[in-house]
Every structure is written in C-alpha cells, then in structure tokens.
C-alpha cells in the first residue's frame, strides 16, 4: 500500500457503533408510532364530531305481556 492509499483509508469515516445504529432505529420507530397516533387522534376527532344515532328497537316485545287483573 502506498502513501496515497493509506491517506484515503485514514479519511474514511469509522463504522458507526451498534448502539448508535440501534438508537437511530428506535428514534425512527418512535416517529412512525407518533405519526400513527396522530392519525388515530384525527379519526377520533372526526368520530366525536358525528352525532350518536340511537339504534331503532322493535315495537313488539320478545315475550307476550302478562295478564293483569283487568284482563280477567
């Protein structure tokens, strides 16, 4: 190896530390998670703005009415 190759090898950036890579991945994952939460918050806000409509019930009861003293 001549002096030019030694200088060019010395100028190269050192490989990143694994803990630094893990921290960058965790930061990226947290940003993705935060974006998903923001989207869910927008969905909840839209749902909250809609009125709650009652579910229609059947007019007939499930069982026949009991006999009263006036029915006898």
MONOR-V58695 format. One record per residue. N is the residue number from 1. RES is the residue in three letters. PSI is psi in whole degrees, -180 to 180 (999 if undefined). NEAR is the number of other ideal C-beta (glycine too) atoms within 8 Angstrom. D_FIRST is the distance of its C-alpha to the first C-alpha in whole Angstrom. Layout:
BEGIN
[[N | RES | PSI | NEAR | D_FIRST] [N | RES | PSI | NEAR | D_FIRST]]
END
This chain:
BEGIN
[[1 | UNK | 130 | 4 | 0] [2 | UNK | -180 | 5 | 4] [3 | UNK | -34 | 5 | 7] [4 | UNK | -42 | 6 | 8] [5 | UNK | -38 | 8 | 6] [6 | UNK | -39 | 9 | 7] [7 | UNK | -43 | 8 | 10] [8 | UNK | -35 | 8 | 11] [9 | UNK | -37 | 8 | 10] [10 | UNK | -26 | 6 | 13] [11 | UNK | -15 | 5 | 15] [12 | UNK | 146 | 6 | 16] [13 | UNK | 143 | 3 | 19] [14 | UNK | 153 | 4 | 20] [15 | UNK | 139 | 4 | 21] [16 | UNK | 149 | 6 | 25] [17 | UNK | 143 | 6 | 27] [18 | UNK | -35 | 6 | 30] [19 | UNK | -32 | 6 | 33] [20 | UNK | -42 | 8 | 32] [21 | UNK | -43 | 9 | 31] [22 | UNK | -40 | 8 | 35] [23 | UNK | -39 | 8 | 36] [24 | UNK | -40 | 8 | 35] [25 | UNK | -42 | 8 | 37] [26 | UNK | -40 | 8 | 40] [27 | UNK | -42 | 8 | 40] [28 | UNK | -41 | 8 | 40] [29 | UNK | -40 | 8 | 43] [30 | UNK | -38 | 8 | 45] [31 | UNK | -42 | 8 | 45] [32 | UNK | -43 | 8 | 46] [33 | UNK | -42 | 8 | 49] [34 | UNK | -38 | 8 | 50] [35 | UNK | -39 | 8 | 50] [36 | UNK | -42 | 8 | 52] [37 | UNK | -39 | 8 | 54] [38 | UNK | -40 | 8 | 55] [39 | UNK | -42 | 8 | 56] [40 | UNK | -38 | 8 | 58] [41 | UNK | -40 | 8 | 60] [42 | UNK | -41 | 8 | 61] [43 | UNK | -43 | 8 | 62] [44 | UNK | -37 | 8 | 64] [45 | UNK | -41 | 8 | 65] [46 | UNK | -40 | 8 | 67] [47 | UNK | -37 | 7 | 68] [48 | UNK | -27 | 6 | 70] [49 | UNK | -17 | 5 | 71] [50 | UNK | 139 | 6 | 73] [51 | UNK | 150 | 3 | 77] [52 | UNK | 123 | 4 | 77] [53 | UNK | 132 | 4 | 80] [54 | UNK | 148 | 4 | 82] [55 | UNK | 126 | 4 | 82] [56 | UNK | 139 | 3 | 86] [57 | UNK | 159 | 4 | 88] [58 | UNK | 143 | 4 | 90] [59 | UNK | -27 | 3 | 94] [60 | UNK | 134 | 4 | 95] [61 | UNK | 163 | 6 | 95] [62 | UNK | -25 | 3 | 93] [63 | UNK | 154 | 3 | 97] [64 | UNK | 151 | 4 | 100] [65 | UNK | 149 | 4 | 102] [66 | UNK | 150 | 4 | 104] [67 | UNK | 137 | 5 | 108] [68 | UNK | 173 | 6 | 109] [69 | UNK | -27 | 4 | 113] [70 | UNK | -20 | 4 | 114] [71 | UNK | -20 | 5 | 113] [72 | UNK | 999 | 5 | 115]]
END
